[in-house]
């Protein structure tokens, strides 16, 4: 707070000074008809000065906020990487020092694989965000059936269904032109978030239906939810919910960028903290896809 006190004070004083000078200029110019042109020039000049000062202050404020978010991001990503690494080290040291029966060994291996998946997801998010920010993300679009793509995603990532009850409600034969890798990773981010921000075993509902020229994919959970005032901000880079500030703040940012690259839209709905979250994805469908797929 102390660091931001001087810039805020300077901004207020600059605005007051600008307005005072503007008023005095108008009063002086109004004293004679010959001063009208000078009054107009003075008003335009002071208006530009006030706009300039405001623009500089807004840019400074955004820069400070972004710096703070980056510091929080470094802290959170360090936690996301070090926690599974520490867990893996503990399991390996235990297996090295103790004789374990087959059941214990299997349980340890399952948990170690979970830690590796967590590490892999964090690194994938980091690399994905870096490619997007540097405009180096390449997409290879192909016509695919969305229901089949989601089922393949869940089949490939068995840990998602291990940690959650996932209910599917799909309209079949809905095709879209998608980049399989990035679109699947985006969906995985949304489902993983639904599981992460739920207490106990998550309950996730995934539905797909077509409305006109659009395919609507909805991922709904009964987890922690988000305050309505935060619904748009959760898709920003580094942003984490104030009610549960865990994670890297990259997942939903990547989701939004990927869906936009597919000429679609993503948005979220929630009644508030503890009321669950519904993420809606809309992408254009492909007509006569069976002939072109």
Number of C-alpha atoms within 10 A of each C-alpha: 5 6 7 10 9 11 14 13 11 13 17 14 12 16 17 13 13 17 16 12 15 19 14 12 18 18 12 14 18 14 10 9 8 10 15 15 11 15 18 13 12 17 18 13 13 17 15 12 15 19 13 12 18 16 12 13 16 13 12 13 15 12 12 13 12 15 12 12 17 15 12 18 20 13 12 19 19 12 15 19 17 13 14 19 16 12 15 20 12 13 15 14 11 13 15 10 8 8 10 13 8 9 9 12 14 12 10 18 16 12 16 20 13 15 19 16 15 17 18 13 19 19 15 14 22 16 13 19 20 14 13 15 13 8 9 10 15 10 15 10 15 14 17 22 20 24 21 14 17 20 12 12 18 17 12 10 13 10 14 19 18 11 15 19 14 19 14 15 13 17 13 13 15 22 26 22 20 26 18 18 12 22 20 17 20 22 22 20 20 20 24 19 17 27 24 18 20 19 12 11 14 23 20 25 18 19 17 21 19 19 10 8 11 18 22 19 23 21 22 24 25 20 24 20 24 24 18 14 10 16 18 11 15 21 22 16 20 23 23 24 16 12 13 12 12 15 20 23 23 23 31 27 21 25 25 19 20 24 20 14 17 20 13 17 18 20 16 19 17 22 13 17 16 17 15 21 26 24 20 19 21 23 23 20 23 19 12 9 16 13 6 10 13
